[in-house]
Amino acid sequence: MIPHGALHFHPNTANRPATIMVHELPDPHWPTREAAAQSRLFSPVELGPVRASTRSWVPAMVPWRATEEGEVTQDVVDWYGRFADGRPGVLVVEATGIRDIPSGPLLRIGHDRFLPGLRRLVDEVRRRSGGETRLFIQLIDFLSIRRRPEPEKYFRRFLQLHPAHREGLRVWTQDDRWAKASDDEVREGIWRAGESAWSAILDDREWEDLQFGARQRVWDMHVPEIAELPAVLPTLFAQAAQRAESAGFDGVELHYAHAYTMASFLSRQNDRPDGYGGLPEARVRLPLEVYERVRDVVSPKLAVGCRFLSDEVIQGGSRIEDACFYAEAFAQAGMDFLSVSKGGKFEDAKQPKVGEAAYPYTGPSGLECMPTVRMESTPFGRNLPLVRQIRDRVHAAGCATPVVGAGGIATFAQAEAALVAGDCDLVGAARQSLADPDWWLKMRNGRGEAVRRCIFTNYCEGLDQKHKQVTCQLWDREFERPDPGGGEPKRSHDGKRRLVPAPDEGSKP
């Protein structure tokens, strides 16, 4: 008999890139002011009821600046105000929790008490952008994930004993006394037996809980709150969307991407037997029900769309054909925009250290989500071919739903070429906008040579992984320049990094 521990799958060992090289930043081909004015990038676009003045889009990024209770702080207001200085067509506020539950310094919208802070954020973006930037908020639900435990604590406190553990320990030790031993004795016996025994005695899910930390899945139907998700989530998302509209946002982006609840319903791995898993038609059912409930309760003036994956990039995950099916369903249901991402999953994440939680952007799928200059093939515009397939499918279905493309886009030439070729309708640039929030306005004013260019090392992602205040390594080269409000720059909790980049006095409208 082969111990089942010998068959345990270790996600972080799969699909490693064969070759690593360092890619040069592409030639930006910055436009003159006149060329920018004639470009597609700086032309308007309709997102359902909302008109964006340009096709520039700053995707949601979590800066970890909220309070531990999920409240807006002055640092949050400063962060979004700084992006508004660059006057992007659309600015999307970070993934914001729809439940009123502890989630660290992540914004929440699960209760009316969050509204005053969110209104202050909206007002600041309006003021700093001269009313030009359309402000959306990303709404997210996520399931429980625990930190990787100390083995002793795991066996003594967390392992749920069942007969197979007793039998496994008996076989391993060749000692029949474990059949009648107390639960505490069995726990102690497994712990004392050591790692070779653990691998043989634990089942695959238990072994993963020990090595990576326990994590809920949407197909854990034995867990009551998981089984009830289809009955609960539409209302939670709808209530959050109502609050977003009350706070003054122009639109909401339903977070159906990456490692979180709604993306997991869309995954090929979702085999729920209750009509919400299995075939693509069943997997897309809850995302459509969430959208329909949201659309029912908000006014026709609010744009409602979603962010979803073109490819999960994991073993047994969804691929582009799934994404195209979902995109057609979303467009025909009436969504006002579709924002496309890729990867960013727990299943192939690196093993965390004891006491830390798994982070879904550390494995191959995470690299596809946030490509860097150090990878096998070019990171720049890497996901546009998949975005093009999605957009073509939407158009073939008779819909004109705008599609947002992103992934290593950081120059005017890239953005304009993608739009002209029909790869996408809007261009999302997170890391380049983080490196230089003014870059959109600098391009419009014919000052592209002044753009602070992202070097795609994912320094920012490393801070996000540790839930530290996210900054850009390029900002600190101007550490002594004053903040936009004047005076000394605000610094991170450790005093080593500035919280917003220095102002650019040359990019006035």
C-alpha positions as CSV (number, residue, x, y, z in Angstrom):
1,M,0.0,0.0,0.0
2,I,1.3,3.5,-0.9
3,P,0.8,6.0,1.9
4,H,-1.5,8.6,0.5
5,G,0.9,11.2,1.8
6,A,3.2,10.2,-1.0
7,L,0.6,11.5,-3.5
8,H,0.1,14.9,-1.9
9,F,0.2,17.7,-4.4
10,H,2.4,20.6,-3.6
11,P,1.0,23.6,-5.6
12,N,4.1,25.7,-5.5
13,T,6.2,23.2,-7.4
14,A,4.0,23.2,-10.5
15,N,4.5,25.0,-13.8
16,R,7.7,26.8,-13.0
17,P,9.1,28.9,-15.9
18,A,12.0,27.2,-17.7
19,T,14.0,30.3,-18.5
20,I,14.3,33.7,-16.8
21,M,15.6,36.8,-18.6
22,V,15.5,40.5,-18.0
23,H,13.5,42.5,-20.5
24,E,14.2,46.1,-21.5
25,L,11.4,48.6,-21.1
26,P,9.7,49.3,-24.4
27,D,10.2,52.5,-26.3
28,P,7.3,54.7,-25.2
29,H,6.9,56.8,-28.3
30,W,5.4,59.7,-26.3
31,P,2.9,61.8,-28.2
32,T,2.9,65.5,-28.8
33,R,0.1,67.4,-27.2
34,E,-1.6,67.6,-30.6
35,A,-1.1,63.9,-31.3
36,A,-2.6,63.0,-27.8
37,A,-5.6,65.2,-28.6
38,Q,-6.2,63.2,-31.7
39,S,-5.6,59.8,-30.2
40,R,-8.1,57.0,-29.3
41,L,-6.6,56.8,-25.8
42,F,-7.8,60.3,-25.0
43,S,-11.2,60.0,-26.7
44,P,-14.4,59.5,-24.7
45,V,-16.2,56.2,-24.1
46,E,-19.6,55.3,-22.8
47,L,-19.8,52.8,-19.9
48,G,-23.5,52.3,-19.9
49,P,-25.0,55.4,-18.2
50,V,-21.5,56.9,-17.5
51,R,-19.4,58.8,-19.9
52,A,-15.6,58.6,-19.3
53,S,-13.7,61.5,-20.9
54,T,-10.8,59.3,-21.9
55,R,-10.1,55.5,-22.2
56,S,-7.6,55.5,-19.4
57,W,-8.3,53.3,-16.5
58,V,-6.6,52.9,-13.1
59,P,-7.5,49.4,-11.8
60,A,-8.2,48.6,-8.2
61,M,-5.1,48.4,-6.0
62,V,-5.2,47.7,-2.2
63,P,-2.9,50.2,-0.4
64,W,-3.5,49.0,3.1
65,R,-4.3,52.5,4.4
66,A,-7.7,51.9,6.0
67,T,-8.2,51.5,9.8
68,E,-8.3,48.0,11.2
69,E,-12.1,48.5,11.3
70,G,-12.2,49.2,7.5
71,E,-12.8,52.9,7.8
72,V,-11.5,55.5,5.4
73,T,-8.5,57.4,6.8
74,Q,-6.8,60.6,5.6
75,D,-4.1,58.4,4.1
76,V,-6.8,56.7,2.0
77,V,-8.1,60.0,0.9
78,D,-4.6,61.3,0.0
79,W,-3.9,58.1,-2.0
80,Y,-7.0,58.4,-4.2
81,G,-6.7,62.1,-4.5
82,R,-3.1,61.7,-5.8
83,F,-4.3,59.4,-8.6
84,A,-7.1,61.9,-9.4
85,D,-4.4,64.6,-10.0
86,G,-3.5,62.7,-13.2
87,R,-7.1,62.8,-14.4
88,P,-7.6,59.2,-15.6
89,G,-10.9,58.5,-17.3
90,V,-11.8,55.9,-14.6
91,L,-10.3,55.3,-11.2
92,V,-11.3,52.2,-9.4
93,V,-11.2,52.1,-5.6
94,E,-9.6,49.1,-4.0
95,A,-11.3,45.8,-3.3
96,T,-13.8,46.8,-0.6
97,G,-15.4,44.1,1.6
98,I,-19.1,43.7,1.4
99,R,-19.4,42.0,4.8
100,D,-19.0,43.8,8.1
101,I,-16.3,41.4,9.4
102,P,-12.7,42.0,10.5
103,S,-10.4,42.0,7.6
104,G,-7.5,44.2,8.6
105,P,-6.8,47.6,7.0
106,L,-8.9,46.9,4.0
107,L,-11.8,49.2,3.2
108,R,-15.3,47.9,4.0
109,I,-18.8,48.8,2.8
110,G,-20.9,46.3,4.7
111,H,-22.6,48.9,7.0
112,D,-23.9,52.4,6.8
113,R,-21.3,53.7,9.2
114,F,-18.7,53.5,6.4
115,L,-20.6,56.0,4.3
116,P,-19.2,59.3,5.7
117,G,-15.6,58.2,5.0
118,L,-16.5,57.0,1.5
119,R,-18.3,60.2,0.7
120,R,-15.2,62.1,1.8
121,L,-13.1,60.0,-0.6
122,V,-15.5,60.7,-3.5
123,D,-15.5,64.4,-2.8
124,E,-11.7,64.5,-2.8
125,V,-11.4,62.7,-6.2
126,R,-14.0,65.1,-7.7
127,R,-12.1,68.1,-6.4
128,R,-8.6,66.9,-7.4
129,S,-9.7,65.8,-10.9
130,G,-11.8,68.9,-11.6
131,G,-14.8,66.5,-11.8
132,E,-13.2,64.8,-14.8
133,T,-12.4,61.3,-13.4
134,R,-15.2,58.8,-13.0
135,L,-14.9,57.0,-9.7
136,F,-15.9,53.3,-9.4
137,I,-15.5,51.0,-6.4
138,Q,-14.7,47.3,-6.5
139,L,-16.9,45.1,-4.3
140,I,-15.4,41.9,-3.0
141,D,-16.3,38.8,-1.0
142,F,-13.7,36.4,0.3
143,L,-13.7,33.2,2.2
144,S,-11.7,32.3,5.3
145,I,-8.0,31.6,5.1
146,R,-5.8,30.9,8.1
147,R,-2.1,31.3,8.6
148,R,0.2,28.3,8.3
149,P,0.1,26.9,11.8
150,E,2.8,25.6,14.1
151,P,2.6,21.8,13.7
152,E,2.2,21.3,17.4
153,K,-0.7,23.7,17.6
154,Y,-2.3,22.2,14.5
155,F,-2.4,18.7,15.9
156,R,-3.3,19.6,19.4
157,R,-6.0,22.2,18.6
158,F,-7.1,22.3,15.0
159,L,-7.1,18.7,13.5
160,Q,-10.6,17.3,13.4
161,L,-10.1,13.7,14.4
162,H,-11.9,10.8,12.6
163,P,-11.4,7.0,12.6
164,A,-8.9,7.1,9.8
165,H,-6.4,9.0,12.0
166,R,-6.5,6.3,14.6
167,E,-6.1,3.6,12.0
168,G,-3.3,5.5,10.3
169,L,-1.5,5.9,13.6
170,R,-2.0,2.3,14.5
171,V,-0.6,1.1,11.2
172,W,2.3,3.5,11.3
173,T,3.3,2.5,14.9
174,Q,2.2,-1.1,14.6
175,D,0.5,-0.6,18.0
176,D,-3.1,-1.6,18.6
177,R,-3.5,0.6,21.7
178,W,-4.4,3.6,19.5
179,A,-7.8,2.1,18.6
180,K,-9.0,2.8,22.2
181,A,-6.9,5.8,23.1
182,S,-8.5,9.1,24.0
183,D,-8.7,11.9,21.4
184,D,-6.0,13.9,23.3
185,E,-3.7,10.8,23.3
186,V,-4.2,10.3,19.6
187,R,-3.5,13.9,18.8
188,E,-0.3,13.7,20.9
189,G,0.6,10.5,19.3
190,I,0.4,11.9,15.8
191,W,2.3,15.0,16.7
192,R,5.1,12.9,18.3
193,A,5.3,10.6,15.4
194,G,6.9,13.2,13.2
195,E,6.6,14.5,9.7
196,S,7.0,11.2,7.8
197,A,4.0,9.9,9.8
198,W,2.0,13.1,9.2
199,S,2.3,12.7,5.5
200,A,1.0,9.1,5.7
201,I,-1.8,9.7,8.2
202,L,-3.3,13.0,7.0
203,D,-5.5,13.2,3.9
204,D,-4.7,15.6,1.2
205,R,-6.8,18.5,2.5
206,E,-5.4,18.1,6.0
207,W,-1.9,18.0,4.7
208,E,-2.5,21.2,2.8
209,D,-4.0,22.8,5.9
210,L,-0.8,21.9,7.8
211,Q,1.6,23.0,5.1
212,F,-0.2,26.1,3.8
213,G,-2.9,27.0,6.3
214,A,-6.6,26.1,6.2
215,R,-8.6,27.7,3.4
216,Q,-12.3,27.4,2.6
217,R,-13.5,26.5,-0.9
218,V,-16.9,27.3,-2.4
219,W,-17.5,23.6,-2.9
220,D,-17.1,22.8,0.8
221,M,-20.8,21.9,0.9
222,H,-20.5,20.3,4.4
223,V,-19.9,23.8,5.8
224,P,-23.3,25.5,6.3
225,E,-22.2,29.0,5.5
226,I,-20.6,27.8,2.3
227,A,-23.7,25.9,1.2
228,E,-25.7,29.0,1.8
229,L,-23.6,31.4,-0.3
230,P,-26.0,31.5,-3.3
231,A,-28.8,32.6,-1.0
232,V,-26.7,35.2,0.8
233,L,-24.3,36.8,-1.6
234,P,-26.8,38.5,-4.0
235,T,-28.3,40.5,-1.2
236,L,-24.9,41.4,0.3
237,F,-23.6,42.7,-3.0
238,A,-26.8,44.6,-3.7
239,Q,-26.7,46.3,-0.3
240,A,-23.1,47.3,-0.9
241,A,-23.9,48.7,-4.3
242,Q,-26.7,50.8,-2.8
243,R,-24.2,52.2,-0.3
244,A,-21.7,52.9,-3.1
245,E,-24.3,54.9,-5.0
246,S,-25.4,56.7,-1.8
247,A,-21.7,57.7,-1.3
248,G,-21.6,59.2,-4.7
249,F,-19.6,56.7,-6.8
250,D,-20.2,56.6,-10.5
251,G,-20.1,52.9,-10.8
252,V,-19.4,49.6,-9.1
253,E,-17.1,46.8,-10.2
254,L,-18.1,43.3,-9.0
255,H,-14.9,41.4,-8.2
256,Y,-15.2,38.1,-10.0
257,A,-11.5,37.6,-10.4
258,H,-8.4,36.0,-8.8
259,A,-8.5,34.0,-5.6
260,Y,-11.8,35.1,-4.1
261,T,-15.4,33.9,-3.7
262,M,-17.0,34.8,-7.0
263,A,-14.0,33.8,-9.1
264,S,-14.1,30.4,-7.4
265,F,-17.7,29.9,-8.5
266,L,-16.6,30.5,-12.1
267,S,-13.6,28.1,-11.8
268,R,-13.6,24.8,-13.5
269,Q,-12.7,23.4,-10.1
270,N,-16.1,24.3,-8.8
271,D,-18.1,21.0,-8.7
272,R,-20.9,22.0,-6.4
273,P,-23.8,19.7,-6.9
274,D,-26.6,22.3,-6.1
275,G,-26.9,23.8,-9.6
276,Y,-24.1,26.4,-9.0
277,G,-21.1,24.2,-10.1
278,G,-20.1,21.7,-12.7
279,L,-21.0,22.9,-16.2
280,P,-20.2,26.5,-17.3
281,E,-23.9,27.4,-17.3
282,A,-24.1,26.4,-13.7
283,R,-20.8,28.1,-12.7
284,V,-21.9,31.4,-14.1
285,R,-25.3,31.3,-12.5
286,L,-24.4,33.0,-9.2
287,P,-22.4,35.8,-10.8
288,L,-25.4,36.5,-13.0
289,E,-27.7,36.4,-10.0
290,V,-25.5,38.8,-8.1
291,Y,-25.4,41.2,-11.0
292,E,-29.2,41.1,-11.5
293,R,-29.8,41.8,-7.9
294,V,-27.4,44.7,-7.9
295,R,-29.0,46.1,-11.1
296,D,-32.4,45.8,-9.5
297,V,-31.7,47.9,-6.5
298,V,-29.5,50.7,-7.9
299,S,-30.6,53.5,-10.1
300,P,-30.1,53.5,-13.9
301,K,-27.4,56.2,-13.5
302,L,-24.9,53.8,-11.8
303,A,-22.6,51.8,-14.0
304,V,-22.3,48.2,-13.1
305,G,-19.7,45.8,-14.5
306,C,-17.3,43.2,-13.3
307,R,-13.6,42.1,-13.3
308,F,-13.0,38.5,-14.2
309,L,-10.3,36.2,-15.4
310,S,-9.2,35.4,-19.0
311,D,-7.3,32.3,-17.7
312,E,-6.9,30.9,-14.2
313,V,-3.4,29.6,-15.1
314,I,-3.7,26.7,-12.6
315,Q,-4.1,22.9,-12.9
316,G,-7.7,22.1,-13.6
317,G,-8.7,25.8,-13.8
318,S,-10.7,27.8,-16.2
319,R,-9.3,28.8,-19.6
320,I,-10.0,31.3,-22.3
321,E,-12.9,29.4,-23.7
322,D,-14.6,29.6,-20.3
323,A,-13.9,33.3,-20.1
324,C,-15.4,33.9,-23.5
325,F,-18.5,32.0,-22.5
326,Y,-18.8,34.1,-19.3
327,A,-18.1,37.4,-21.1
328,E,-21.0,36.7,-23.6
329,A,-23.3,35.9,-20.7
330,F,-22.3,39.0,-18.8
331,A,-22.7,41.2,-21.8
332,Q,-26.1,39.8,-22.7
333,A,-27.2,40.3,-19.1
334,G,-26.5,44.0,-19.6
335,M,-23.3,44.7,-17.7
336,D,-21.9,48.1,-18.6
337,F,-18.2,47.1,-18.8
338,L,-16.0,44.0,-18.5
339,S,-12.5,44.3,-17.0
340,V,-10.2,41.4,-17.8
341,S,-7.4,40.1,-15.6
342,K,-5.5,36.8,-15.5
343,G,-4.2,34.3,-12.8
344,G,-3.6,35.3,-9.2
345,K,-4.7,32.1,-7.5
346,F,-4.0,30.3,-4.2
347,E,-3.6,26.9,-5.8
348,D,-0.1,27.5,-7.1
349,A,1.0,30.0,-4.4
350,K,4.4,29.6,-2.7
351,Q,4.3,27.9,0.7
352,P,4.1,30.6,3.4
353,K,6.3,30.7,6.4
354,V,4.8,29.4,9.7
355,G,2.6,32.1,11.1
356,E,1.9,33.7,7.6
357,A,-1.0,33.2,5.2
358,A,-0.7,32.0,1.6
359,Y,-0.6,34.9,-0.9
360,P,-2.2,34.3,-4.3
361,Y,0.3,36.3,-6.4
362,T,3.5,34.3,-5.6
363,G,3.2,31.4,-8.0
364,P,3.0,31.1,-11.8
365,S,-0.5,32.3,-11.9
366,G,0.5,35.4,-9.8
367,L,3.3,36.2,-12.2
368,E,0.8,36.1,-15.1
369,C,-1.4,38.5,-13.1
370,M,1.5,40.9,-12.4
371,P,4.2,40.2,-15.0
372,T,7.7,41.5,-14.3
373,V,10.8,42.2,-16.4
374,R,12.2,38.9,-15.1
375,M,10.3,36.2,-16.8
376,E,10.5,33.8,-19.8
377,S,8.8,36.0,-22.4
378,T,7.8,39.6,-22.6
379,P,5.6,41.0,-19.8
380,F,4.5,44.0,-21.8
381,G,0.9,43.8,-23.1
382,R,1.1,40.1,-22.3
383,N,-2.6,39.5,-21.8
384,L,-4.0,41.5,-24.8
385,P,-4.4,38.4,-27.1
386,L,-6.8,36.9,-24.5
387,V,-8.6,40.2,-24.0
388,R,-9.0,40.4,-27.8
389,Q,-10.7,36.9,-27.9
390,I,-13.1,38.0,-25.2
391,R,-13.9,41.2,-27.0
392,D,-14.5,39.4,-30.3
393,R,-16.8,37.0,-28.6
394,V,-18.8,39.8,-27.0
395,H,-19.1,41.5,-30.4
396,A,-20.0,38.3,-32.2
397,A,-22.9,38.0,-29.7
398,G,-24.2,41.3,-30.9
399,C,-23.1,43.3,-27.9
400,A,-20.9,46.4,-27.7
401,T,-20.0,46.1,-24.0
402,P,-16.7,48.0,-23.4
403,V,-13.8,45.7,-22.5
404,V,-10.9,46.9,-20.3
405,G,-7.5,45.4,-21.1
406,A,-4.5,45.4,-18.8
407,G,-1.3,43.6,-18.0
408,G,2.1,45.2,-18.4
409,I,0.8,48.2,-20.3
410,A,2.9,51.2,-19.6
411,T,3.5,53.4,-22.7
412,F,1.4,55.5,-25.0
413,A,2.4,53.4,-27.9
414,Q,1.2,50.2,-26.3
415,A,-2.1,51.7,-25.2
416,E,-2.9,53.4,-28.4
417,A,-2.0,50.3,-30.5
418,A,-4.2,48.1,-28.4
419,L,-7.1,50.4,-28.8
420,V,-6.7,51.0,-32.5
421,A,-6.3,47.3,-33.2
422,G,-9.5,46.5,-31.3
423,D,-7.8,44.5,-28.6
424,C,-9.8,46.4,-26.0
425,D,-11.9,49.6,-25.5
426,L,-10.1,51.0,-22.4
427,V,-6.6,50.5,-21.2
428,G,-5.9,49.7,-17.6
429,A,-2.5,50.4,-16.1
430,A,-2.1,49.8,-12.4
431,R,1.7,49.7,-11.7
432,Q,2.6,52.5,-14.2
433,S,-0.1,54.7,-12.6
434,L,1.3,53.8,-9.2
435,A,4.8,54.8,-10.4
436,D,3.5,58.1,-11.7
437,P,-0.1,59.1,-11.1
438,D,0.4,62.1,-13.3
439,W,1.4,60.1,-16.4
440,W,-1.9,60.3,-18.1
441,L,-1.9,64.1,-17.8
442,K,1.7,64.4,-18.8
443,M,1.0,62.5,-22.0
444,R,-2.0,64.7,-22.8
445,N,0.1,67.8,-22.3
446,G,2.9,66.5,-24.5
447,R,5.3,66.0,-21.6
448,G,5.8,62.2,-21.9
449,E,9.5,62.6,-21.4
450,A,8.7,63.6,-17.8
451,V,6.9,60.4,-17.0
452,R,8.4,58.4,-14.1
453,R,8.4,54.9,-15.7
454,C,7.6,51.8,-13.8
455,I,10.5,49.3,-13.9
456,F,8.2,46.3,-13.2
457,T,10.1,44.7,-10.3
458,N,6.9,44.3,-8.3
459,Y,8.4,46.1,-5.3
460,C,4.8,47.3,-4.6
461,E,3.5,43.7,-4.7
462,G,6.1,42.6,-2.1
463,L,4.7,45.2,0.3
464,D,1.1,44.2,-0.5
465,Q,2.0,40.6,0.4
466,K,3.0,41.7,3.9
467,H,0.0,44.0,4.2
468,K,2.3,46.9,4.5
469,Q,1.4,50.4,3.2
470,V,2.0,50.0,-0.5
471,T,4.3,52.5,-2.1
472,C,6.7,52.7,-5.1
473,Q,10.4,52.4,-4.9
474,L,10.7,55.3,-7.4
475,W,9.0,57.7,-5.1
476,D,11.7,57.6,-2.5
477,R,14.2,59.0,-5.0
478,E,12.4,62.3,-4.4
479,F,12.0,61.6,-0.7
480,E,12.7,65.2,0.4
481,R,10.2,66.8,-2.0
482,P,7.0,68.0,-0.3
483,D,3.7,66.3,-0.3
484,P,0.9,67.7,-2.6
485,G,-0.4,69.6,0.4
486,G,3.0,71.1,1.1
487,G,5.4,70.5,4.0
488,E,7.2,67.3,4.9
489,P,6.1,64.2,3.0
490,K,4.0,61.7,5.0
491,R,6.0,58.6,5.7
492,S,5.1,54.9,6.2
493,H,4.7,53.4,9.6
494,D,8.4,52.4,9.6
495,G,9.5,55.9,8.5
496,K,11.3,54.5,5.4
497,R,8.9,55.3,2.6
498,R,6.8,58.2,1.4
499,L,3.1,57.5,1.2
500,V,2.4,59.5,-2.0
501,P,4.7,60.7,-4.7
502,A,5.9,64.2,-4.9
503,P,3.6,66.6,-6.9
504,D,4.3,67.5,-10.5
505,E,3.9,71.2,-11.1
506,G,4.3,70.9,-14.8
507,S,1.1,68.9,-15.6
508,K,-1.6,71.4,-15.1
509,P,-4.7,70.9,-17.3
